[in-house]
Amino acid sequence: MVSTYNTIMTATRQIPVSEGVWEDISDLKRPGQTFDDLLAHMVEQEKKRRFIEDMDRIEAEGDFVDLPHVRNSVCASI
């Protein structure tokens, strides 16, 4: 897997995890993939999931106002 990040690691941090979590994370790691790459990918996936969840919530709860003049001008330009 090729990392989409072009970062230079300036510091190493340790994150304490239980043995079970360590095994789960290790099982997710692909050959040649670093834990840094795996965790970065997991963070991006979680950000996308939260964004979609927020958009779904806004759509479900939102009280939207029809803007016919905007809709009409958009449709006319198509």
N, C-alpha and C positions, 0 to 999 in steps of 0.2 A: 504494500500500500504506500502510495506517495503522499507525503504530508502536504496539505494546502497552506501550511504556515511556513513562513520564512523567518523564523526567530532564532536568535542566538540565546542559548540558555545562560543567563548570568548568575543564577543562584539555584541551588538544589534545595528542595523542601521535602520534608518527610510528612506523610499523612498517616496517622495511626488508623489501621482498619483491623477488623476481626479476621480470624483465620478463614471463616466462611466467605466473607467479602473478598478477601485476597484470592481465594480459589475461583470465585465467580468472575472476577476481573481478569485473572490469568486465563481462564477458559475463553473469554471474549477476544483476547489479544491474538492477532494473526501472526504467522511466522514473519519475522523481520520488522514487525511493528513495535514501536517503543510504547511504554506505558504513557508517556507524554502525548504521543499521537492518539492513542486510544482514548485517553481522558479528554483531549481537545475535541475529538469527534463526538464523544458522548455529551459534552457541554453544548456543542452546536445543535445536536439532535434535540436536547432538552429545551434549548432556546426556541427552536422551531415549534416544538410541541406546545410550549406555553403560549407562543404567539397565536397559533391556530386555536387553542383553547380560549384565549382572550377574545379573538375575533368571533368565535361561535357564541360566546357569552354576550358580547355586545349586540350581535345580530338577534339573539333570542330575547334580550331584555330591552333593546333599544326602541325608542319611540322616534321614528324617522319622519322627516317632513318631506313631502313631495316638492321637488323643485322643477316644475314643468318648463320654465324658461331655459333652464340648463339642459334638461333632457331634450327639448325641442332643438336647441342649437347644436347639440352633439349629434342628434339624428340627422339634422339637415346637412351636416358636414361629411356624413358618411356616404 
